[in-house]
Every structure is written in structure tokens, then in C-alpha cells.
Amino acid sequence: MTGTISVQRTGNQDIDALLSGQMWNTQNLTYSFPTKASYYGSGYGQGEPQDGFAPLNAQQIAAAHAVLGAIAAVADVTFTEMQETSTAHATLRLASSAMPSSAWTYTPADYQEAGDTWFGTSKGWYDAPDPGNYGFYTMLHELGHSLGLKHGNEAGGYGALPYAHDSMEYSVMTYRSYVGAAGQYVENETWGYAQSLMMDDIAALQHMYGANFSTHDGNTVYRFDPATGQAFVDGQGQDAPGANRIFLTIWDGGGTDTYDFSNYATGLSVDLRPGAWSTLSKAQLAQLGSGHMAQGNVANALLYEGDPRSLIENAIGGAGNDTMTGNAAANTLKGGAGSDRLSGLDGNDVLIGGSGNDILTGGAGADAFRFDTPLSRSTNLDRITDFNPADDTIMLDHTIFGAAGTAGFLPAAEFWTGTRAHDGSDRIVYDASTGLISYDPDGTGRAAAVQFAQVNKGLKLTAGDFLLV
């Protein structure tokens, strides 16, 4: 029998509220799908094996494998399947019975039932678990119990989740589908349940068992299908959810990673900060019940002990008017088409507005603002709100600014501060009275200068602020 150890609180109520107080004393766990009631022995639990015992069906077994894989992807645990017999018993056992009116799990403890999950058969709720439906959510919830998680909405143990985070948006372990729900049962639409462990679940499991930083530890690209909601990780399609809903949390172990939402034409709201949500499409938001919609489609996992390896570094917007917010890493934010708002926050960021009249804010750090789309004063003029000549750089794509050269910093002779070019060598002109920056292909007026950026008025710009790439 696998032993247990006590789990201490962290002082973070988002984590502590999910801790039952006990966990397994090993990170290497076995699991099984018993096929006979007799394997459980006499005097078992509430008599589940003797009341309509049934082994899990193939779809339930597949869902269990998926959820155990999802747990192992975020926490430093391994699961090994074994063949259950009358003498060989796994730590985690999953089966069905007519006894439970719903489903339940025995949490880690020092008795034979501990770690076992039972799915009630009377209503058929759990027969066909797929990502986003109640059956799959229940598999996530129950296997969370089997590792040592408790109900987040209940005040016992280390207390309940904070009011503002007591919803399925933060944990699959609470019975509150949305903030303020009664909490007696979940209320989500048919395909509006969490498709993954959520941010507080991940944090609580990592507190107990450690974090798995080997998951997607390369330069990973995440995409989603606007028509189906299916996720693609480095081009590999994941299990497709139902009803074109996206409602999940992403844990990424390392590398320089990218959210690529370039196939969307909606006005995206992308936020790369830990614990933040991105909304790809309102039509793909989960309905949580009583008119409440999920606050986003994709959430970022929280940092484990402040380790920044799990941050998503980059994001690519779509054809709509997008809002994109970076994090503490060196982010590359690319707006694409539309009039976008990009904010890098901390780190040495690269902001690429793309086409459209964009608003770019680098934030702290030495930031770069790249211009690489055909120029137009009326439809492609970007505003840089916080350009600092001491640290920041304006990057000019040589295919657009060809007359200025091919690579390297702009030659001093090609920069001029004034309302217009003053000789044939000038290519970049900064009007300090308006903050407008123009590109003049010949410096003579024969080819009209085109305004492409606006910074604050009165800056001490030089040619060294412009880099041709």
C-alpha cells in the first residue's frame, strides 16, 4: 500500500484552498482499471464493488489516460498502468458502480480504498467523456481528488478559495461554475466545462509534487482553430472539443514560445502575464451558467516558485483590432492587420504593429519598434507612446525602407530633425514639433515623404535610434 505524508499550507489561499492535507509519499504512482469486483476484497468502502460493479468503457479509459497525462505534464509525477488482480493492487483504481449517485474518489490515506475513483452508472453522465463536457470535467475533478486535492468551494481544511477566484475559471475542484454561484452543483452548458486542469489546480499539484519543466520545453507554437476550437501544438492537433468552445489553461515548461492567433479575424485580447486570460473569439467562450461567460478562452498557468521558464514569450495577432499585453520576459508582439494596441511591459521587447494605425507601448526595458509593412499615412501610421532615445530603437525593414540602406544603424547623414528633408541624403525626418517621423526616399521632394510613426514631441532623436534590418 502506498503511504502518505502531510501537506503544509503555502500562505497563498488560491493553492491552500485546494489542499486536502494529505498526499502520496512517492512521485511514482500506479493505476489500474479493475475488471472484477472481487479484486477489491471484502469489507470495502461503502460496498461499491458489490452494487452493480462495471469496468470503465473504452472512452472512459481513454479519458483517464488523457487526464493522467495532463497531470504528469504539469506536476513532477509519473503514472504506470498495471493489471489489477486479487493480489496486485494499483494506488489509483478507476471503475463504475451503481452505488454513487454521481462520482466520488477516496483521497490519499492509509486504507485500502484510498486513491480509488467510482463513477455512478444510474444516469449515464460519465459514459462518454470528451474535452469540454461534464464527463471529462468529472474525470479531471476526481483524479484531482486522487492526488490530494479537495473541493475549493468548501471551507474545511485550509479554507475556501478567495471569492473572486472561486469558479471553474480557476479550478476544476470547485462546485461554483462562476463567481457567486450557489456551489451546490455545476451549471455549465453542455460543452462549457473546463477542458484542462485550471491555473489553481496546476499550482496546488505542483506545490505537492513539484513542477514538470520538461513539458513543451522547446520553442513551442500554440494555435487554435476558429471554426472548431481544436488546439494545435507545433502543428500537432490535440483532442477537439465540442461545440467550438475553448476553455483551458496552458502550462509550458520552457523555451521561447508563441501564441499564434494569426488565423483569427476577431478583435483579439491577448495577455501573456501569468494567470491572465486571452480571448480569441467571444463565440468560442464557454457559457458557465445563468448568463455568465468565461472571462477568456486560454489562461496562462501561474509561475511555480517564481520560475519564469513557464512564461509564453511571443504572440501573433490576427486581422482584427487586437489588444496584446506582454509579461516580464523579452516579448515579441506582432499585431498583424487592424488597428492594434500592443504593450510590452517589462523586458526588452519587440513590438511590430503590422498594417493599420497601431498604438505601441514598450514599457520598461530596452524596446524595439519594428516597421515592416507598406507605408501609408492614412492607414498605417503607428503611435509609439513611450519611446526613450536612451534605451529604445526603431527598426526599419530594408524591403520597405530600401533607400536608407540594407543593414545596420542609419548613417548620420540620412537623419534630419525638421519639418522636411533638407538635402538629398536625408531619408528619415523627425518633426520635433509634432513627433511625426517620415521616410523620404530621395530627400528632394521628388518622391513624397511618408509619415509612418509618431513619438512624443521634443525628443532628442539621432540616427542611432534607427536600425535597418
N, C-alpha and C positions, 0 to 999 in steps of 0.2 A: 504494500500500500504506500502510495506517495505521501510524504509528510508535508506539513505546512509550517509557515512562520508568520509572525505578526507583521503588519504593515503600519508604519508610523505616518501620521499626518504631515503634510508639507507646509501648511500655513496658507496655501492657495486653495480657496474654497471651491473653485472650478474643478480641482483634482480631488480634494478631500471628500467632497460630497459623493463621489463615486466609489470610494474605498470601503469594502466590507470589513476590513481589518485583518483579513487572512489571505495569504497567497500560497502557492505551491513553493516548496523549498528547492525546486530544480527548474532550470530553464529548458529542459529536455523532457517533453511530455508525450505520452502515448494516447491514442484514441482508437475507438472501435465502433462498429455498427452491429451490435448483437443480433443474432438471428433466432435465438431461442430464449424463452422466458426463464428456463431453468438455469441459464448462465448466471443469473443474479443471486441465486441461493435463497435460503429460507429466511423469513423474518425481515424481508427487505422493505425499507421505507414505509410508504403508505399502501403497499400492496400493488403498485403499478404493474409489475410483471404478471400478476395473476388476474388482472382485469383487462381483457381484450388486448393483450400484447400484440404488437406488429412491428416488424423491422421497417426501417425507413425505405421509401421507394428510391428509384434511381435519381430522380430530380432532387429529392431532399439530400441524398448523399452528395450529389454534385454541388449543391449549395453549401453544405457543411465543409466540403473541401475548399470551396472558394473563400468562405469566411475564415477558416483556419489559416489559409494562405494570406488573407488580408491582415490578420493579427500578427502572423510571423513577419510580414513585410514592414510593420511599424515597430514591433517590440522584439527584443532580443530573446526570442523563444523558438524552439523547433518542435514540430509535431510529427510523430511517426505512427503510421497506421499499423495496427496489429490485428490478428484474427482472434476474436473473443471466443473462449471456451469455458467450460465449467471450472477450469483450474488456472487459466491465464486471463487476467483482467487488465484492461487499459485504465488509465487515470480518468480519461474523459470517454463516456459512453453515451451514445445517442440512439433513441428508439421511440416508438409511439405506444400509446396506451389509451384505453377508453376512460381511465380514471380522471386525468386532468380535464377540467372544463376548457382550459386554454393550453398553456405550456408552462413548464417550470423546470428549474435547474437547482441542484444541490451545490452550494458554493464550497470552496476548498475547506476541508475539515478532516478530522481524524476518525472517519467512519466510512463504511463501505459504500454508501450512497454518494459521497462527495464527488463532485465533478460530473455527475450523470444528468443528462437532459432528457425530458419527456415531452412529447408533443401529443396533445389531445386529438382524438380521431373523430369526435362526435359531430363536429361542424365542418370538417374538410378545409379549415382555414390554412393549413400548413402543407397541403398536399403538393402544391405547385409553386415553390418559391422561385421568384425571378427578381433581379435587381429592381428596386422601387416598389414592390408590392409588400403586403403585410407578412406573407410567409417568409420572405427574405429578410425583412426587418426583424422578425422574430428570431431567426437564426442568428443574426448579429447580436441581438439583445441577450439571448440565452447563453450563447458561447462567451459573451462578456461576463455573465454570472459565473460560468465555469472556471474563469481565470481569476475571479475575486472581485468583480465589480458589483455594486449594489444599485438600487433604484435611486437616481439622482433627485427625484422629487420628494423623497421621504426624509424626515428629519432625524431618524435614528442614526446611530453610529457617530460619524463626524459631522452630521448635519446635512442639510439640503443644498442644492445648487443656489447660487445667487438668483434673485428674482429675474433679473434681466437676461440670464443665461439658462433659465430652466425651460428649455424647449428642445425639440428634436434637432434644431439647427446646431446645437452644441453637443448633444449626447443622445445616443440610441437607448440609454438606460433610464431616461425619464419617461413618465407616462403623460407628460404635458407635450402635446404636439406643437403648441405655440405658447409664447409668453402670456401668462394669465389664464390659460386653460384650466379646467377643473382638476384634471390629473387623475380621474378615475379610470380613464381608458383613452387610447389614442384616437384621433378624429380625422386623420388624413384621408384625402381622396384615394381611390383605388391604386393609382400608380404614383402617389405623392409621398411615399415613405423614403427615409434615408437609404441611399444606395451603397453606403460605406460606413465604417466607423467614423464618428464625427470628432471634432477637434478635442473636446474634453475627454472622450473615451481614449483617444490615442495618448493624450498626456497622462492619464491615470495608469494605463497599461505600461507606459514607458517608465513611470515612477516605480512601479513594482518590479518590472523585469528588464529595464534598460531599453535603449533605443537601437533600432537596426538602421545603421547608416550605409549599409551595402545596397539597399533598395534604390534602384534608379540612380546610382551614384555616378553615372556618366553625364554627358551633355544631353539631357532628355528634352524632347519636344512633346508637348501635350496639345492635342487638338480635339474638337468636338464637332459632330455633325449637326448643322442647324435644322435638318429635317427629321432626324431620328433620335438625337441626343446621345448617340454612341460615342464613346471616348476612343481616341487613338493615341497610343504611347509609342513614340518613334515609329509611327506608321502602322503599328500593330493594333488591330481592332480589339476592343475589350467587349465583355458581355453587354449587349444592347439593352437598355432599359425599356419599359413600356411607356406608351402614350407621349413619347418625345419629351420626357422630363429629364432634367439634370439636377441632382441634389446630392452632393458628395463633398468630401474633404480629401485633399491631396497631401500625402507625405512624400517627400523626395529626399534621398539620402545624401546627395552631393552633386558636384559638377556644376556647370554653367547651363542653366535650364531655361526653357522658353515656353510661355503660353502663346500659342499661335492661333489667333482668332481671326485670321485674315479672310476666312470664308464666310464671315458674318457681315450683313448689311445693316444690322440694327445699331442703335447708339449704345455701344458697349460701356460698361462701368467696370474697369479692371483695377484691382488693388492688390499689390504684391506683399503687403505687410503681413506678418504672422497673425493668424486669427481673423484676417479680413476676408470679405466676400467679393467675388466678381459676378456681375450679372451679364450674361451673354445675350439672353433674349427673355423678355417678360413672358412670352408664350411658352417657354420651357421651365418656368418657375413651378415648383411643387405647391399645390394647394394644401395647406395644413389643417384646414377646418374652420368653420364659422367665418368665412371670408378672409382668413389670414393667409397670405402668401409667404413663402420662404423669402428671406431677405436677400438671397442670391442663389446662383447656380453652383458655383465652385468656391469652396473655402480653402484657405491655406492652413495647414497644421501649425500649431504653436511650436515655438522653439523648445528643444529639450535642453534644460540647464544652460540656456543662453547660447547654445552652439548654432552658428549661422549656416552650417552646411545644408540645412533643410530649406533654406530660402530659395524661392524662384527668382532668378535674376532678371529675365528679359520678358518682354511682352510685345506682341504684334497686333495692332488693331485692324479693323475692317473698313468697310466703305461708308459707315455712318459717322455721325458726330460723336466721337468717343471721348471718355474721360479715363485717364490712366495715371495711376499713382505707384511710385516705386517703393523701395524699402531702404534698409541700411547698406545694402550691397551696391556694387558698381553696376547699375542697371542700364540696359539699352531698351528704350521705349520707342516704338515705331507706330505712329498714328495711322498711316495709310491715307486713304481718301477721306474726305469730310473735314469739317472744321473741328479739330480736336483740342482737348486740354490735357497737357502732359506735365506731370510734376515728378521730379526725380527724388526729392527728399535728400537723405544723407547719401554719401558715397560719391565717387567720381562717375557721373552718369553721362550717357549719350542719348540725347533727345532728337528724334527725327520726326518732324511733323508730317512729312509727306505732302501730298497735294491738299489744298484747302487753306483757309485762313485760320491758323492754329495759334494757341496760346501756350507758351513753353516756359516752365519754371524749373530751373535746375536744382534749387535748394542748396544745402551745404555741400562742400566739396568742390573739386575742380571739374566742372562740367563742360561738355561739348554739345553744340547745337549744329546738326548736320542738315544741309540743304542739297537735295539730290533729285528734285523733280522740276519739270519745265516751269520757268518763271512767268508770273502774271501778277501785276499789282492788284488787280481787282479780285482774283480768285485764288491767289497763292502768296499771300503776304502774312508772314508769321510775326507774332509779338513775343519777344523774349523779355520776361518781366523782371529778371534779376541778374542780368549779365554783369559780371565783375571782371574788368580787364586784368586784374591781378591774378586771377585763377582760371577763368573760363576761356573757351575757344569756340570760334565759329568755323565749322568745317564746310568746305566748298567742294562739291563733286566736280572733278575736272571735265566730265562729259557735259555738264551744264555750264560751267564757267571756263570754257576752253581757252578763251583769250587771255586768261590770267595765268596759264601755265598748266603743268601736269601733276606735280607733286611737291610737297614741302610748304614752308611758310611763305606767305605772299611777299614778294620783293617790296622793299620800302618805296621804290619809285612808283609802284602800282596802287598805292593807297593815298587818298586825299580826304581831308576834312573840309567840307564846304557844301554849298548848295548844288554844285555841279562839278564835273571834271574840269581841271584847269589846263591839262596838256594831253598829248596823245598817248602818254604812258599810263595814265590813270585807268584803273579797272574797277576798284571798289571805292565808293564815295560814301562818306558818313556825314549826314547833315546834323550837326550837334544841336541845332535849334529845334529840330523835330524828333530826333532819334532815328530817323529813317536811314536805311543802308541800301544803296543801289549798286547794280552791276552795269558797268559801261563797257561794251565790247571793244570800243576803239578810242574812247577818250576825246572824241572830236564832236560828238553830237550827230555824226552821220548815221550811226546806228543808235537808236534811242536807249537811254539808260532805263533799267527796270528796277523798281523798288521791290525787294524780296524779304526784308526783315526790318523790325523796329525794336530798338532798345531804348533805355532811358536817355533823356536829353542831357547834354553836357558831359558825357563820358570822355575820358582821355584815351580814346582808341588809337591803336597803331597797327601797322601791317602785321606785327607779331601776334595779333589776336585772330588772324585768319590763316587757316591751314588748308591747302589744296590736297585732296585725297583722290 
